[in-house]
Every structure is written in C-alpha cells, then in structure tokens.
Amino acid sequence: RRMKKDDVKEIFRASTTVGSVTTNQIVRIKKMHDKIGDGVNWDFNYACLLTVASIVAGLGLATNSATTVISSMLLSPIMGPVIGMSYGLVIWDLPMIKRSARNELLSILACIIFGMLIGVTTFWTEMAKDWPTPEMKSRANRVTFLTGFPIAFFSGLGVALSVLDDSTSSLVGVAISASLLPPAVNCGMLLVMAFIKDDNWTDFHGFEYNSGDNSSYLENTNYSQAAIMSLFLTLANIICVALGATLMFRMKEVLPVKKKVFWDDLKIARRIFQGRATDDGGEVLTVRTIQDLLRPTYSGEEIVIPAQPSPSHYQ
C-alpha cells in the first residue's frame, strides 16, 4: 500500500499495545538478538581485532598512508556496540544498552592508549619528522568535525539496513564512511606530542581555522587542542551513527515497505522486553522467563537454542 502521513508519525510514536507471542517468533527473535549481541560482546576476537585495527590505524596516521588508515576502518569492531545501543533503544533492552555503551567507551579508551603507545615508540624515529602528517591534521580540525555529523548520521542509517538485511557490501562502505577508530588513535598520538612539546594545557582559546590554508591548522594551535578535537570527532561520530541507526530501525519497522520478517519482529521483541507479551490465552508472560530463552546457552562451540515449551509453561 501507499505510504501515508500517519505512517511517518508512527515512527516517533511510543508503542503500548499488548499482543501474543508465538514460539516461532521467540526463535526468530533469539536469532536476531544473538546476531546483534555477537557484535557487542568483548571477547577474544573483539580484543584481537581492536588491537590490530588500532596498530594499523596508528601506523597509517604516522606514515600518512590513507590506504592503511582505511584498512584499519575495515578491521575495526567498534561499530558493533554502536548498533547494539541502537537496537537496545528500539526494543528497550536496558542490559544490552548498558553493555554496549560500556564496551564502546572501553574500546575508545583502548584506542587512545594504543595511540599513545604508538606515539611514544615512533616519535623518536625518522617516521615522526613530518608529524603531524596530513592524515593526522585531517582528523583534528573544525571542518572535519562539523562535516562528520551528517556523514556519521547517514552512515548510521546505512549500517542498520546492512546488519538485518545481511548486505555485507554496504556494511563495508559504511565502515569506511563512519570513521570511528582512527580519530581515537589520533587523539592518543597527539597527546604524546603535546606532552613532549610541553603544550600549555590551560590555554584553551578555541580552534583556529584558516579558510585559505586548512593544512596549516596545527601550526596555529597546540597539540593538546588537536587531540581534544580528535576525541570530540570520535564521540560525535558514535552519537550520530547511533541516532541514525535507531531512526532506520524504527522506519523499517513501521513503514509499509518491502522488508524481511526480522524487521516486523522488532515490535515483538519490544513487547517482550517491556512486559507486554501474552500467551495464546491472554495471560501476560513473565519477562524473565522469555529473556532466558533469548540468551544463548553454550554446548562446546555451538549455540544451542533451548527447547520451546508450550505457552502454558509461562503462566
């Protein structure tokens, strides 16, 4: 059917309806929940990817290699917690929101530390004679910061589609456009330069901008300010990506467009986590009981979906 004005209003309208949940819906929601959750969890794979991506980004920034910096964006796992925050907001899964926010902040802190380590170990080499490189400058000026808002927001729209529609090629493009990891590493490297060059940290007079020669930005300010600008760029990108992804989750859920069944299951998941799901007899199901079915249980290396009891089991 054609899209109507009320459909657009529905995107921003809170859902309060109570509805029944079938066993098949619980199984589908569990699959979707586990898929999003895998990108949120801080495990061995996540830590390894974060370490590798941070080192690659730092070396790319230090040697002014745009190709290397782009490679670090593709390796970076920190988009996962951002999507987890957006998904958790849409279905109001508070534990996932908290876990995603915590892991994202820890990831950014780890990137800054890796950046500082790379700065300390390479500042004394020939590699650092041209510091700050154009790649480092481009992530520490006001123009990049301001243009980062719309880029990150629209990237968030794209990443939400890519995750639930399994569009890997689109996800690669979003990873490149939404630069989350390199600015955080850049922040750590610039902090090292600020300490070595003994910047005046209290002289925070703003970010100077020369419209005629943007490349000379860091010649007109100190490294501590540039490091803070890089950190602000990272945080702004994270917030805008999360807002864009949240909006797309809602748009694809409520608008009358062609979509996979997982998008319709978002409102079912929201009923579960808000305590508005019922069984076939109209009895409200226990949220904790259904959430136990959504959590993965491990048997060796495989995730096992628990056997689905009849609806009367939840009463």
Secondary structure, DSSP 8 states (H G I E B T S, - for coil): ----HHHHHHHTS-----EE--HHHHHHHHHHHHHHHHHH---HHHHHHHHHHHHHHHHHHHTT-HHHHHHHHHH--THHHHHHHHHHHHHT-HHHHHHHHHHHHHHHHHHHHHHHHHHHHHTTSGGGGG-S-HHHHTTSSHHHHHHHHHHHHHHHHHHHHHHHHT-HHHHHHHHHHS--HHHHHHHHHHHHHHHHTT--TT--------TT-GGGGGGSS-HHHHHHHHHHHHHHHHHHHHHHHHHHHHHHHHSSS---HHHHHHHHHHHHHTT-EE-TTS-B--HHHHHHHHS-EEETTEEE------GGGG-
